[in-house]
Amino acid sequence: MQDTQYDAEWVAGHFDRLGNDEWERLVKTPVDEVSLHVHSHYLTRHVPKGSRVLEIGAGAGRFTQLLAALDVRVTVVDISPEQLALNRHYAAEYGFAHAVDDWQVADICELKAIDDEAFDVVVAYGGPLSYVLDRRVTALQECVRVLQPGGTLLAGVMSLWGSAHARMDGVLGIPVADNQRIVATGDIVEGSFPQAKHFMHMFRSAEFRALLTEANLQVLAISASNCLSLGWNDLLREIRSDVEKWQELLRMEVEACAEPGCLDMGTHLIGVARRPE
């Protein structure tokens, strides 16, 4: 990779190497479970029963499984052949293959095999718009192209300040000049710092909203993926077995994450937007 240029081959290889870790990513810790709940909340609210759904960057299938429970038809797309194979595997193992019409290897920037206006809903959770770096406008245009007028996009991107909030020890562990460059641009690219495991663009919430509105989308909701509980894994482990407390935490998280003052405090940003009729 050079500068901020998107490298599809690197992204595919990265997720091939991640393998089954991608399936475990949102259930490893109670904080991860909170993030999964917030993402699920927006799927439940904005994906109508019977919808034709394109899930881009579906990975091993955590969100595919949630979509299947909403009684929709899903076309699963991922740039990683390994992740796509895992999605098929878990769909069979956990009984959600009945909801999947097809599995396709494809790049979010080049959805050539998919017709215009083919889907009622496009879901791009997990950060595909972040991983494409400088091609994020092109990727979003492709999402809109395959979406019916009046259809809904649900997208997740990495959060700049939320990532710093979650990983302050790592942030302060890199040279100051490198950190200042990352904060100024939002870009983690080759050469940013030696420990980098991901190359991506991290968004401020205002920037994410602008990306959606500049694509002529009507923004219905923007949320952090988590904020209140982000640094409290030990406490969450204590209350995880208390159903009443856990449910109250999840309720508070959903409400807080949508507050304007909390948008930049989660590891991801969730955007819900509608294509005009």
Secondary structure, 3 states (H helix, E strand, C coil): CCCCCCCHHHHHHHHHHHCCHHHHCCCCCHHHHHHHHHHHHHHHHHCCCCCEEEEECCCCCHHHHHHHCCCCEEEEEECCHHHHHHHHHHHHHCCCHHHEEEEEECECCECCCCCCCCEEEEEECCCHHHHCHHHHHHHHHHHHHCEEEEEEEEEEEEEHHHHHHHCHHHHCCCCHHHHHHHHHHCEECCCCCCCCCCCEECECHHHHHHHHHHCCCEEEEEEECCCCCCCCHHHHHHHCCCHHHHHHHHHHHHHHHCCHHHHHHCCEEEEEEECCC
